[in-house]
Amino acid sequence: MPFIRSLFAALALCLTLGHSAWAQELDDAKRADIEQLLELTQTMSNARANMNTVLQQLVLQLRQKQPKLTEEHLRIVAEAHEAVFDENIGVFKALMVHLYHKHFSADDIRQLLVFYASDTGRKLTLVTPALNRESFEIGVQFGRLLGPKVEQRVKERLASKGVTL
C-alpha cells in the first residue's frame, strides 16, 4: 500500500504547510479552470491507471511472498486497494489542484486549456501514457548500457586510491 502511504504523507505535508505554500488564494474561477485542465489532460484516469500498475505489482509480490494465497484472497486485496483509492481520489484531486495553483497563474491555466483543447493538445494527452511507458523503457535500456561503463570507471578510480570492489 505504498500509494496510500504516499497519498497521506502528501496530504499531511499540505496541511502542515497550510496556505504558506500557496501565497495567493485560490479563487473559484481558477479552481474550476484547473479542474477542467485536469479533465482535459486525463489526470484522474491516469492516476487510476498508475494505481492499477501499483496494484499489479503488489499482487505479484504477494504471490511470491505468500504462495498459499488463493485467487479469492488476491481479489480481496485488489478490492480493498481499489476501494481505498476510490474513497480518497478527492484528496488526490485537491492536491493536484493546489499543485497547479502553486506553479501556474490563472492566465497560464487558461492558455493550457486552449492548448489541451486543440488537436495537438488532445493528441499529447492521448500519447502521453505511451510516451511515459516507452521513455521509462528507454531509460532502463540506457541505464543498462551505461551501467558497465560507470562500474568500470568507479573501479578504476577507487583502484587508484587503493580500494578494490
C-alpha contacts under 8 A as a table, 3 or more apart, distances in Angstrom:
res1	aa1	res2	aa2	distance
1	M	4	I	5.48
1	M	5	R	6.57
1	M	58	L	7.82
1	M	81	H	7.55
2	P	5	R	5.13
2	P	6	S	6.07
3	F	6	S	5.08
3	F	7	L	6.01
3	F	51	M	7.39
3	F	54	V	7.59
4	I	7	L	4.93
4	I	8	F	6.17
4	I	85	F	7.59
5	R	8	F	5.27
5	R	9	A	6.02
6	S	9	A	4.98
6	S	10	A	6.06
7	L	10	A	5.18
7	L	11	L	6.21
7	L	92	F	7.09
8	F	11	L	4.91
8	F	12	A	6.02
9	A	12	A	5.07
9	A	13	L	6.12
10	A	13	L	5.02
10	A	14	C	6.18
10	A	95	L	7.91
11	L	14	C	5.08
11	L	15	L	6.14
11	L	91	V	7.41
11	L	95	L	7.30
12	A	15	L	5.07
12	A	16	T	6.00
13	L	16	T	4.98
13	L	17	L	6.05
14	C	17	L	5.07
14	C	18	G	6.00
14	C	21	A	7.97
14	C	95	L	7.81
15	L	18	G	5.07
17	L	20	S	5.94
17	L	21	A	5.84
18	G	21	A	6.54
18	G	22	W	7.98
19	H	22	W	5.22
19	H	23	A	6.39
19	H	25	E	7.83
20	S	23	A	5.53
21	A	102	K	7.37
22	W	25	E	6.98
22	W	98	H	7.58
22	W	101	H	7.34
22	W	102	K	5.51
26	L	30	K	6.53
26	L	31	R	6.49
26	L	101	H	6.96
27	D	30	K	5.53
27	D	31	R	6.18
28	D	31	R	4.99
28	D	32	A	6.06
29	A	32	A	5.15
29	A	33	D	6.24
30	K	33	D	5.00
30	K	34	I	6.10
30	K	101	H	7.88
30	K	106	A	5.70
30	K	109	I	7.75
31	R	34	I	5.13
31	R	35	E	6.12
31	R	97	V	6.81
31	R	101	H	7.94
32	A	35	E	5.06
32	A	36	Q	6.14
33	D	36	Q	5.01
33	D	37	L	6.14
33	D	109	I	6.70
33	D	110	R	6.93
33	D	113	L	7.64
34	I	37	L	4.89
34	I	38	L	6.14
34	I	97	V	6.06
34	I	100	Y	6.97
34	I	101	H	7.67
34	I	109	I	6.54
35	E	38	L	5.01
35	E	39	E	6.28
35	E	97	V	6.75
36	Q	39	E	4.99
36	Q	40	L	6.19
36	Q	113	L	7.63
37	L	40	L	4.99
37	L	41	T	6.06
37	L	109	I	7.48
37	L	112	L	7.31
37	L	113	L	5.77
37	L	116	Y	7.60
38	L	41	T	5.22
38	L	42	Q	5.96
38	L	43	T	5.15
38	L	44	M	7.00
39	E	42	Q	4.99
39	E	43	T	6.42
39	E	44	M	7.19
40	L	43	T	7.84
40	L	113	L	7.73
40	L	116	Y	6.33
40	L	117	A	7.10
40	L	122	R	7.69
40	L	125	T	7.68
41	T	116	Y	6.97
41	T	122	R	7.86
41	T	125	T	5.45
42	Q	45	S	5.38
42	Q	46	N	6.04
42	Q	125	T	7.07
43	T	46	N	5.09
43	T	47	A	6.14
44	M	47	A	4.96
44	M	48	R	6.39
44	M	93	K	7.28
45	S	48	R	4.98
45	S	49	A	6.25
46	N	49	A	4.90
46	N	50	N	6.14
46	N	129	P	7.75
47	A	50	N	5.03
47	A	51	M	6.12
48	R	51	M	4.91
48	R	52	N	6.17
49	A	52	N	5.02
49	A	53	T	6.32
50	N	53	T	5.02
50	N	54	V	6.26
51	M	54	V	5.05
51	M	55	L	6.05
51	M	85	F	7.83
52	N	55	L	4.87
52	N	56	Q	6.13
53	T	56	Q	5.13
53	T	57	Q	6.35
54	V	57	Q	5.13
54	V	58	L	6.12
55	L	58	L	4.91
55	L	59	V	6.13
55	L	78	A	6.77
55	L	81	H	7.30
56	Q	59	V	5.13
56	Q	60	L	6.25
57	Q	60	L	5.08
57	Q	61	Q	6.19
58	L	61	Q	5.09
58	L	62	L	6.10
59	V	62	L	5.03
59	V	63	R	6.10
59	V	74	L	6.65
59	V	77	V	7.90
59	V	78	A	7.82
60	L	63	R	5.12
60	L	64	Q	6.35
61	Q	64	Q	5.16
61	Q	65	K	6.10
62	L	65	K	5.07
62	L	66	Q	5.42
62	L	67	P	7.50
62	L	69	L	7.88
63	R	66	Q	5.29
63	R	67	P	5.10
63	R	68	K	7.89
63	R	69	L	6.82
64	Q	67	P	5.81
66	Q	69	L	5.81
69	L	72	E	7.92
69	L	73	H	5.74
69	L	74	L	6.80
70	T	73	H	5.10
70	T	74	L	6.38
71	E	74	L	5.04
71	E	75	R	6.01
72	E	75	R	4.95
72	E	76	I	6.24
73	H	76	I	5.09
73	H	77	V	6.39
74	L	77	V	4.96
74	L	78	A	6.18
75	R	78	A	4.99
75	R	79	E	6.02
76	I	79	E	5.09
76	I	80	A	6.07
77	V	80	A	5.26
77	V	81	H	6.09
78	A	81	H	5.07
78	A	82	E	6.08
79	E	82	E	5.13
79	E	83	A	5.97
80	A	83	A	5.07
80	A	84	V	6.14
81	H	84	V	5.41
81	H	85	F	6.22
82	E	85	F	5.01
82	E	86	D	6.08
83	A	86	D	5.06
83	A	87	E	6.06
84	V	87	E	5.05
84	V	88	N	6.19
85	F	88	N	5.24
85	F	89	I	5.82
86	D	89	I	5.30
87	E	90	G	7.47
88	N	91	V	5.41
88	N	92	F	6.85
89	I	92	F	5.05
89	I	93	K	6.21
90	G	93	K	4.97
90	G	94	A	6.11
91	V	94	A	5.08
91	V	95	L	6.18
92	F	95	L	5.07
92	F	96	M	6.18
93	K	96	M	5.03
93	K	97	V	6.15
94	A	97	V	5.05
94	A	98	H	6.31
95	L	98	H	5.21
95	L	99	L	6.09
96	M	99	L	4.89
96	M	100	Y	6.22
97	V	100	Y	5.33
97	V	101	H	6.10
98	H	101	H	4.77
98	H	102	K	5.95
99	L	102	K	5.09
99	L	103	H	6.44
100	Y	103	H	5.26
100	Y	104	F	5.67
101	H	104	F	5.48
101	H	105	S	6.76
101	H	106	A	7.89
102	K	105	S	7.95
104	F	107	D	7.85
104	F	108	D	5.52
104	F	109	I	6.30
105	S	108	D	5.01
105	S	109	I	6.34
106	A	109	I	5.14
106	A	110	R	6.33
107	D	110	R	5.07
107	D	111	Q	6.25
108	D	111	Q	5.11
108	D	112	L	6.16
109	I	112	L	4.98
109	I	113	L	6.14
110	R	113	L	5.01
110	R	114	V	6.42
111	Q	114	V	5.12
111	Q	115	F	6.31
112	L	115	F	4.97
112	L	116	Y	6.02
113	L	116	Y	5.23
113	L	117	A	5.98
114	V	117	A	5.22
114	V	118	S	6.36
115	F	118	S	5.20
115	F	120	T	7.35
115	F	121	G	5.26
116	Y	119	D	7.65
116	Y	120	T	7.25
116	Y	121	G	3.80
116	Y	122	R	5.59
116	Y	124	L	7.95
116	Y	125	T	7.58
117	A	121	G	5.98
117	A	122	R	6.24
118	S	121	G	5.08
118	S	122	R	6.14
119	D	122	R	5.16
119	D	123	K	6.11
120	T	123	K	4.99
120	T	124	L	6.10
121	G	124	L	5.01
121	G	125	T	6.23
122	R	125	T	5.06
122	R	126	L	6.25
123	K	126	L	5.04
123	K	127	V	6.15
124	L	127	V	5.25
124	L	128	T	5.72
125	T	128	T	5.38
125	T	129	P	7.87
126	L	129	P	7.10
127	V	130	A	5.34
127	V	131	L	6.04
128	T	131	L	4.85
128	T	132	N	5.98
129	P	132	N	5.14
129	P	133	R	6.13
130	A	133	R	5.04
130	A	134	E	5.88
131	L	134	E	5.18
131	L	135	S	5.76
132	N	135	S	5.16
132	N	136	F	6.02
133	R	136	F	5.20
133	R	137	E	6.39
134	E	137	E	4.99
134	E	138	I	6.16
135	S	138	I	4.89
135	S	139	G	6.04
136	F	139	G	4.97
136	F	140	V	6.24
137	E	140	V	5.06
137	E	141	Q	6.22
138	I	141	Q	5.07
138	I	142	F	5.93
139	G	142	F	4.96
139	G	143	G	5.97
140	V	143	G	5.03
140	V	144	R	6.22
141	Q	144	R	5.03
141	Q	145	L	6.19
142	F	145	L	4.98
142	F	146	L	6.15
143	G	146	L	5.10
143	G	147	G	5.64
144	R	147	G	5.09
144	R	148	P	7.35
145	L	148	P	6.81
145	L	149	K	7.62
146	L	149	K	5.20
146	L	150	V	6.06
147	G	150	V	5.16
147	G	151	E	6.05
148	P	151	E	4.96
148	P	152	Q	6.03
149	K	152	Q	5.12
149	K	153	R	6.18
150	V	153	R	5.14
150	V	154	V	6.07
151	E	154	V	5.15
151	E	155	K	6.11
152	Q	155	K	5.12
152	Q	156	E	6.17
153	R	156	E	5.09
153	R	157	R	6.12
154	V	157	R	5.17
154	V	158	L	5.99
155	K	158	L	5.20
155	K	159	A	5.84
155	K	164	T	6.70
155	K	165	L	6.56
156	E	159	A	5.02
156	E	160	S	6.28
157	R	160	S	5.22
157	R	161	K	6.79
158	L	161	K	5.05
158	L	162	G	6.39
158	L	163	V	5.02
158	L	164	T	6.44
159	A	162	G	4.83
159	A	163	V	4.89
159	A	164	T	5.55
160	S	163	V	7.35
